[in-house]
C-alpha cells in the first residue's frame, strides 16, 4: 500500500530558526504536492507569515523551483532559508 503522507525533517536557519525556536522539527506532509502547497504548509505549520516573502525552500540541498511538482520521500530534509545578513 502506497502511503500518501511522509514524515519530513524541516530545518530552520537564521530568522526562521529564531521564530520557530528550534533548529529542526518533523512534519507530516503529502508525498506529492506542488512547491506552492509545500511552502504554504510550512509557513502555516510554523507561523512564519512574518517572513513569508523572504524565505526560500530547499529539499535535500536542492533549491525548490517555483511552480513545480515535488515527490517527497520519507525522511527528506526540507530547509527553510531566509536571507542572510552580514557583510
N, CA, C and O atoms as a MOPAC input file, in Angstrom:
PM7 MOZYME 1SCF
protein

 N      0.83700 1    -1.19000 1     0.00000 1
 C      0.00000 1     0.00000 1     0.00000 1
 C      0.88000 1     1.25100 1     0.00000 1
 O      1.78700 1     1.37700 1     0.82300 1
 N      0.61400 1     2.15200 1    -0.90400 1
 C      1.40100 1     3.36900 1    -1.04300 1
 C      0.89900 1     4.43300 1    -0.06900 1
 O     -0.27700 1     4.79900 1    -0.08800 1
 N      1.79000 1     4.92000 1     0.77300 1
 C      1.42100 1     5.98300 1     1.70900 1
 C      1.31000 1     7.30400 1     0.96500 1
 O      2.10500 1     7.59200 1     0.07100 1
 N      0.32300 1     8.09900 1     1.33800 1
 C      0.17300 1     9.40900 1     0.70300 1
 C      0.85600 1    10.50900 1     1.50700 1
 O      1.04000 1    11.61700 1     1.00300 1
 N      1.23400 1    10.21900 1     2.75300 1
 C      1.95100 1    11.19900 1     3.57500 1
 C      3.27200 1    10.61500 1     4.03400 1
 O      3.41000 1     9.40400 1     4.21000 1
 N      4.22300 1    11.48400 1     4.22300 1
 C      5.53700 1    11.08900 1     4.72700 1
 C      5.89600 1    12.00000 1     5.90200 1
 O      5.27400 1    13.04200 1     6.11000 1
 N      6.90000 1    11.59300 1     6.65400 1
 C      7.46200 1    12.42600 1     7.71600 1
 C      8.73500 1    13.05500 1     7.17700 1
 O      9.69600 1    12.35300 1     6.86200 1
 N      8.74200 1    14.36000 1     7.07200 1
 C      9.92800 1    15.08300 1     6.61300 1
 C     10.53800 1    15.83100 1     7.79100 1
 O      9.84600 1    16.19600 1     8.74100 1
 N     11.82700 1    16.04900 1     7.71200 1
 C     12.51300 1    16.87100 1     8.70400 1
 C     12.62600 1    18.28100 1     8.13600 1
 O     13.18200 1    18.48200 1     7.05600 1
 N     12.09800 1    19.24900 1     8.86900 1
 C     12.16200 1    20.64900 1     8.45400 1
 C     13.30800 1    21.30200 1     9.21800 1
 O     13.32500 1    21.29200 1    10.44900 1
 N     14.25800 1    21.86700 1     8.49000 1
 C     15.42300 1    22.52400 1     9.07800 1
 C     15.24400 1    24.03600 1     8.98400 1
 O     14.86500 1    24.56200 1     7.93700 1
 N     15.51700 1    24.71800 1    10.06900 1
 C     15.33000 1    26.16900 1    10.12000 1
 C     16.66900 1    26.87400 1    10.28900 1
 O     17.52700 1    26.42400 1    11.04800 1
 N     16.83900 1    27.98200 1     9.57700 1
 C     18.07000 1    28.75200 1     9.63400 1
 C     17.75700 1    30.21600 1     9.90200 1
 O     16.68500 1    30.71100 1     9.55500 1
 N     18.71000 1    30.90000 1    10.52400 1
 C     18.66500 1    32.35100 1    10.75200 1
 C     17.33900 1    32.79200 1    11.38300 1
 O     16.95300 1    32.25800 1    12.42300 1
 N     16.64600 1    33.74400 1    10.78100 1
 C     15.41100 1    34.30800 1    11.34500 1
 C     14.33100 1    33.24200 1    11.50500 1
 O     13.56100 1    33.29600 1    12.46400 1
 N     14.25400 1    32.28000 1    10.59400 1
 C     13.25800 1    31.21300 1    10.70800 1
 C     13.50400 1    30.39800 1    11.97900 1
 O     12.55500 1    30.05200 1    12.68300 1
 N     14.75300 1    30.09300 1    12.27200 1
 C     15.09600 1    29.34300 1    13.49200 1
 C     14.71600 1    30.15000 1    14.72700 1
 O     14.19300 1    29.60400 1    15.69900 1
 N     14.98000 1    31.44200 1    14.68200 1
 C     14.63900 1    32.32300 1    15.80000 1
 C     13.12400 1    32.32800 1    16.04500 1
 O     12.68100 1    32.24000 1    17.19000 1
 N     12.34000 1    32.43000 1    14.98400 1
 C     10.88000 1    32.47600 1    15.11900 1
 C     10.29400 1    31.15500 1    15.60000 1
 O      9.36600 1    31.14300 1    16.40900 1
 N     10.82900 1    30.04800 1    15.10900 1
 C     10.31000 1    28.72700 1    15.47500 1
 C     10.82400 1    28.30300 1    16.84900 1
 O     10.13500 1    27.59500 1    17.58300 1
 N     12.03000 1    28.73400 1    17.19200 1
 C     12.61400 1    28.36400 1    18.47300 1
 C     13.24700 1    26.99000 1    18.46600 1
 O     13.45400 1    26.38900 1    19.52000 1
 N     13.55500 1    26.48800 1    17.27600 1
 C     14.16900 1    25.17000 1    17.14100 1
 C     14.94000 1    25.11700 1    15.83100 1
 O     14.61200 1    25.82600 1    14.87900 1
 N     15.96900 1    24.27100 1    15.78600 1
 C     16.71000 1    24.15500 1    14.52800 1
 C     16.08400 1    23.14500 1    13.57900 1
 O     16.34700 1    23.18100 1    12.37700 1
 N     15.24500 1    22.22600 1    14.11200 1
 C     14.55100 1    21.28600 1    13.23500 1
 C     13.30900 1    20.71800 1    13.90000 1
 O     13.21600 1    20.64100 1    15.12500 1
 N     12.36100 1    20.32400 1    13.06500 1
 C     11.11000 1    19.70800 1    13.51300 1
 C     10.67900 1    18.67900 1    12.47700 1
 O     11.09900 1    18.74200 1    11.32100 1
 N      9.85000 1    17.74200 1    12.88400 1
 C      9.24500 1    16.77700 1    11.95800 1
 C      7.89000 1    17.31400 1    11.52500 1
 O      7.21700 1    18.01300 1    12.28300 1
 N      7.49500 1    16.98100 1    10.29700 1
 C      6.21400 1    17.42000 1     9.77500 1
 C      5.65700 1    16.34700 1     8.85500 1
 O      6.34900 1    15.86600 1     7.95800 1
 N      4.39300 1    15.97400 1     9.08200 1
 C      3.69400 1    15.07700 1     8.15800 1
 C      3.25100 1    15.90400 1     6.96800 1
 O      2.63800 1    16.96000 1     7.12100 1
 N      3.56700 1    15.41600 1     5.79300 1
 C      3.28800 1    16.18600 1     4.58300 1
 C      2.94000 1    15.24200 1     3.44200 1
 O      3.38800 1    14.09500 1     3.41700 1
 N      2.15000 1    15.72000 1     2.50900 1
 C      1.78300 1    14.90900 1     1.35400 1
 C      3.03900 1    14.49700 1     0.58800 1
 O      3.97800 1    15.27900 1     0.43600 1
 N      3.03300 1    13.27200 1     0.12000 1
 C      4.16900 1    12.75100 1    -0.63200 1
 C      4.34100 1    13.49400 1    -1.96300 1
 O      5.46100 1    13.79000 1    -2.37800 1
 N      3.22900 1    13.78600 1    -2.61600 1
 C      3.26400 1    14.50800 1    -3.89400 1
 C      2.47000 1    15.79700 1    -3.72700 1
 O      1.29000 1    15.76800 1    -3.37800 1
 N      3.12800 1    16.93100 1    -3.98100 1
 C      2.46700 1    18.22200 1    -3.83700 1
 C      3.20000 1    19.27500 1    -4.64800 1
 O      4.33200 1    19.06800 1    -5.08400 1
 N      2.54400 1    20.39400 1    -4.84000 1
 C      3.18600 1    21.49000 1    -5.57200 1
 C      4.14700 1    22.22900 1    -4.63900 1
 O      4.03000 1    22.16200 1    -3.41500 1
 N      5.08300 1    22.92400 1    -5.24200 1
 C      6.01600 1    23.71300 1    -4.43500 1
 C      5.26100 1    24.77900 1    -3.63600 1
 O      5.64000 1    25.09200 1    -2.50700 1
 N      4.19500 1    25.33500 1    -4.21800 1
 C      3.38600 1    26.34100 1    -3.51300 1
 C      2.68200 1    25.73100 1    -2.30300 1
 O      2.61000 1    26.35900 1    -1.24700 1
 N      2.15900 1    24.50600 1    -2.45100 1
 C      1.49600 1    23.83500 1    -1.32900 1
 C      2.48900 1    23.51700 1    -0.21500 1
 O      2.16300 1    23.65900 1     0.96300 1
 N      3.69100 1    23.09000 1    -0.57700 1
 C      4.72300 1    22.82100 1     0.42400 1
 C      5.06200 1    24.10700 1     1.17600 1
 O      5.14800 1    24.11300 1     2.40400 1
 N      5.24900 1    25.16900 1     0.44700 1
 C      5.56700 1    26.46700 1     1.03700 1
 C      4.47200 1    26.89100 1     2.01300 1
 O      4.76000 1    27.27000 1     3.14900 1
 N      3.21900 1    26.82600 1     1.57000 1
 C      2.08200 1    27.21200 1     2.42100 1
 C      1.99100 1    26.34700 1     3.66900 1
 O      1.74400 1    26.85800 1     4.76100 1
 N      2.18800 1    25.05000 1     3.51900 1
 C      2.10800 1    24.11900 1     4.65500 1
 C      3.16100 1    24.48500 1     5.70800 1
 O      2.86100 1    24.51500 1     6.90200 1
 N      4.36700 1    24.75700 1     5.27500 1
 C      5.44000 1    25.09000 1     6.21500 1
 C      5.19100 1    26.45000 1     6.86700 1
 O      5.33600 1    26.58800 1     8.08100 1
 N      4.82300 1    27.44100 1     6.08100 1
 C      4.55600 1    28.78300 1     6.62600 1
 C      3.45600 1    28.72300 1     7.68200 1
 O      3.59300 1    29.31600 1     8.75200 1
 N      2.36500 1    28.01300 1     7.39000 1
 C      1.24900 1    27.94200 1     8.33800 1
 C      1.54700 1    27.03300 1     9.53200 1
 O      1.15500 1    27.35100 1    10.65400 1
 N      2.22900 1    25.91600 1     9.31300 1
 C      2.52000 1    24.98000 1    10.40700 1
 C      3.45000 1    25.58200 1    11.45100 1
 O      3.35800 1    25.25000 1    12.63300 1
 N      4.34400 1    26.46500 1    11.02000 1
 C      5.35000 1    27.00600 1    11.93400 1
 C      5.23300 1    28.51900 1    12.13300 1
 O      6.16800 1    29.15600 1    12.62100 1
 N      4.09000 1    29.09300 1    11.75800 1
 C      3.80500 1    30.51300 1    11.97200 1
 C      4.93300 1    31.41400 1    11.45500 1
 O      5.48800 1    32.22700 1    12.19400 1
 N      5.25400 1    31.25100 1    10.18000 1
 C      6.32200 1    32.03200 1     9.56000 1
 C      5.78700 1    33.12000 1     8.62700 1
 O      6.49300 1    33.58700 1     7.73300 1
 N      4.55100 1    33.51000 1     8.84500 1
 C      3.92000 1    34.51700 1     7.97900 1
 C      4.72500 1    35.81900 1     7.92500 1
 O      4.76500 1    36.47800 1     6.88600 1
 N      5.35800 1    36.18700 1     9.02100 1
 C      6.08900 1    37.46200 1     9.06700 1
 C      7.29800 1    37.48700 1     8.12700 1
 O      7.76500 1    38.56600 1     7.76000 1
 N      7.80900 1    36.32300 1     7.73300 1
 C      8.94800 1    36.28600 1     6.80200 1
 C      8.59500 1    35.53000 1     5.51800 1
 O      9.48100 1    35.15700 1     4.74900 1
 N      7.32200 1    35.31200 1     5.29600 1
 C      6.83300 1    34.54100 1     4.14800 1
 C      7.46800 1    34.97500 1     2.81800 1
 O      7.88100 1    34.13200 1     2.02200 1
 N      7.54300 1    36.27500 1     2.58400 1
 C      8.04600 1    36.78100 1     1.30700 1
 C      9.56700 1    36.83200 1     1.22900 1
 O     10.12600 1    37.30700 1     0.24000 1
 N     10.23000 1    36.34900 1     2.25900 1
 C     11.68900 1    36.42200 1     2.29700 1
 C     12.35900 1    35.06000 1     2.31700 1
 O     13.58700 1    34.98500 1     2.25900 1
 N     11.59400 1    33.98600 1     2.39600 1
 C     12.22000 1    32.67200 1     2.53800 1
 C     12.17900 1    31.87600 1     1.23800 1
 O     11.31200 1    32.06100 1     0.38400 1
 N     13.15200 1    30.99100 1     1.13400 1
 C     13.16600 1    30.01200 1     0.05900 1
 C     13.28900 1    28.63900 1     0.70400 1
 O     13.70700 1    28.51600 1     1.85500 1
 N     12.92100 1    27.61100 1    -0.04900 1
 C     12.98300 1    26.24100 1     0.45000 1
 C     13.98600 1    25.43600 1    -0.36500 1
 O     14.20200 1    25.69200 1    -1.55000 1
 N     14.58600 1    24.46500 1     0.29500 1
 C     15.45500 1    23.50800 1    -0.38600 1
 C     15.09500 1    22.11600 1     0.13000 1
 O     14.88700 1    21.92700 1     1.32800 1
 N     15.02300 1    21.15500 1    -0.76900 1
 C     14.76100 1    19.76400 1    -0.39800 1
 C     16.03600 1    18.97700 1    -0.66300 1
 O     16.51500 1    18.91200 1    -1.79600 1
 N     16.57900 1    18.38200 1     0.39000 1
 C     17.82000 1    17.60600 1     0.28300 1
 C     18.91000 1    18.39100 1    -0.46100 1
 O     19.53300 1    17.88600 1    -1.39500 1
 N     19.12000 1    19.62600 1    -0.02500 1
 C     20.18000 1    20.50800 1    -0.53600 1
 C     19.96200 1    21.02200 1    -1.95800 1
 O     20.89000 1    21.56500 1    -2.55800 1
 N     18.75900 1    20.86300 1    -2.50700 1
 C     18.44600 1    21.39500 1    -3.84000 1
 C     17.33300 1    22.42400 1    -3.69300 1
 O     16.27600 1    22.12300 1    -3.13900 1
 N     17.56400 1    23.62600 1    -4.18300 1
 C     16.53900 1    24.65900 1    -4.08500 1
 C     15.26800 1    24.22100 1    -4.79800 1
 O     15.31900 1    23.60600 1    -5.86300 1
 N     14.13300 1    24.54600 1    -4.20000 1
 C     12.83000 1    24.20900 1    -4.77800 1
 C     12.51600 1    25.20600 1    -5.88800 1
 O     12.58000 1    26.42000 1    -5.69100 1
 N     12.18000 1    24.67600 1    -7.04600 1
 C     11.83100 1    25.50300 1    -8.20200 1
 C     10.37400 1    25.94000 1    -8.06600 1
 O      9.49900 1    25.09900 1    -7.86000 1
 N     10.09900 1    27.24300 1    -8.17700 1
 C      8.70200 1    27.70200 1    -8.09900 1
 C      7.84100 1    27.02300 1    -9.16600 1
 O      8.31300 1    26.70400 1   -10.25800 1
 N      6.58400 1    26.81200 1    -8.83000 1
 C      5.59900 1    26.21700 1    -9.74500 1
 C      5.96500 1    24.81000 1   -10.20200 1
 O      5.63800 1    24.41000 1   -11.31900 1
 N      6.64400 1    24.06300 1    -9.33800 1
 C      6.99700 1    22.68700 1    -9.68400 1
 C      6.17400 1    21.71300 1    -8.84600 1
 O      5.59400 1    22.08500 1    -7.82600 1
 N      6.13600 1    20.46700 1    -9.29200 1
 C      5.50600 1    19.38600 1    -8.53600 1
 C      6.62700 1    18.59300 1    -7.88100 1
 O      7.59300 1    18.20600 1    -8.53800 1
 N      6.49100 1    18.35600 1    -6.59200 1
 C      7.50800 1    17.63600 1    -5.82800 1
 C      6.99500 1    16.25600 1    -5.45300 1
 O      5.81600 1    16.08300 1    -5.14700 1
 N      7.88100 1    15.28800 1    -5.48000 1
 C      7.57300 1    13.96100 1    -4.95800 1
 C      8.58900 1    13.70800 1    -3.85200 1
 O      9.77600 1    13.50000 1    -4.10400 1
 N      8.09400 1    13.73200 1    -2.63100 1
 C      8.95000 1    13.62400 1    -1.45300 1
 C      9.03300 1    12.18500 1    -0.97100 1
 O      8.15700 1    11.36900 1    -1.25800 1
 N     10.08800 1    11.88700 1    -0.24100 1
 C     10.29500 1    10.56300 1     0.34100 1
 C     10.40800 1    10.67800 1     1.85300 1
 O     10.74500 1    11.73400 1     2.38800 1
 N     10.12500 1     9.58400 1     2.52500 1
 C     10.25100 1     9.52700 1     3.98100 1
 C     11.63500 1    10.02300 1     4.38700 1
 O     12.64300 1     9.64400 1     3.79100 1
 N     11.67000 1    10.87100 1     5.40400 1
 C     12.90100 1    11.42000 1     5.98100 1
 C     13.63600 1    12.41600 1     5.09500 1
 O     14.80600 1    12.70600 1     5.34600 1
 N     12.97900 1    12.95000 1     4.05900 1
 C     13.59400 1    14.03700 1     3.30000 1
 C     13.85200 1    15.20400 1     4.24500 1
 O     13.14900 1    15.37900 1     5.24100 1
 N     14.86100 1    15.99400 1     3.92200 1
 C     15.18600 1    17.18200 1     4.70400 1
 C     14.81200 1    18.41700 1     3.88700 1
 O     15.28400 1    18.61500 1     2.76700 1
 N     13.95300 1    19.23600 1     4.48200 1
 C     13.48700 1    20.45300 1     3.82500 1
 C     14.00500 1    21.64500 1     4.61800 1
 O     13.65600 1    21.82500 1     5.78500 1
 N     14.83500 1    22.45300 1     3.98200 1
 C     15.43000 1    23.61200 1     4.64700 1
 C     14.61100 1    24.86500 1     4.37000 1
 O     14.19800 1    25.11800 1     3.23800 1
 N     14.38300 1    25.64700 1     5.42500 1
 C     13.70900 1    26.94400 1     5.32900 1
 C     14.80500 1    27.99600 1     5.47500 1
 O     15.38600 1    28.16700 1     6.54700 1
 N     15.07400 1    28.69600 1     4.37200 1
 C     16.22800 1    29.58600 1     4.33100 1
 C     15.78600 1    31.03100 1     4.10000 1
 O     15.37900 1    31.38800 1     2.99400 1
 N     15.86600 1    31.86000 1     5.13800 1
 C     15.60600 1    33.28900 1     4.94800 1
 C     16.88600 1    33.95400 1     4.43600 1
 O     17.95200 1    33.33800 1     4.45900 1
 N     16.79200 1    35.19600 1     3.97700 1
 C     18.01300 1    35.86500 1     3.52300 1
 C     18.98800 1    36.01700 1     4.68800 1
 O     18.58800 1    36.27900 1     5.82200 1
 N     20.24100 1    35.85100 1     4.39200 1
 C     21.26600 1    36.00500 1     5.41700 1
 C     21.75700 1    37.43900 1     5.38900 1
 O     21.90500 1    38.03800 1     4.32400 1
 N     22.00500 1    37.97600 1     6.55500 1
 C     22.51800 1    39.34300 1     6.61800 1
 C     23.96800 1    39.30100 1     7.05400 1
 O     24.45400 1    38.28500 1     7.55100 1
 N     24.62100 1    40.36600 1     6.87100 1
 C     26.02000 1    40.43400 1     7.27400 1
 C     26.85700 1    41.02200 1     6.15900 1
 O     26.34700 1    41.36300 1     5.09200 1
 N     28.13100 1    41.13400 1     6.41400 1
 C     28.96700 1    41.77000 1     5.41300 1
 C     30.24500 1    41.07200 1     5.19600 1
 O     31.05200 1    41.50300 1     4.37300 1

